Amino acid sequence: MSWSLELIRTKTNTEPYDDEKEEDVIPFMKSEILDCINDIHEIINISIEDAESDFVHVYGEKWRVEICFWKECLYSEKDMTYYTIELQIRGGTEPKEFLSLFTEKLRARLFDMHAGIFWTCNGSGFSEWKNLCDRIVKELSDEKGKNK
């Protein structure tokens, strides 16, 4: 399971989720995302894998972010720009420093699809999502123990 965030950028970055007007969207280029990750690599200890694929992996000490370039989210196939990019986070800790630098450098926002709010360093659905995952793992472990 992953905690999913949607990267969004508009001229004002103030619209409620899903109320963005197409003419206000500032699309993302994959090269821009990769440049941003490389800049962050100079600041914090991360590793990057699969940069040439549609699913770029960024690893921190106790987390992994998979940056998904979905074909369905293409803003312009001609320019290979994306309306939005999904980040799937896995691991035991929230990558706050990475996410904060990522959004700051891209001048973008992240929508927390689990909590239904825009992500901030001080407020996200990560702990709620992690508690849900931990509960599912415990229930599956308990069930497996009963079936032995």
Disulfide bonds with the S-S distance in Angstrom:
none
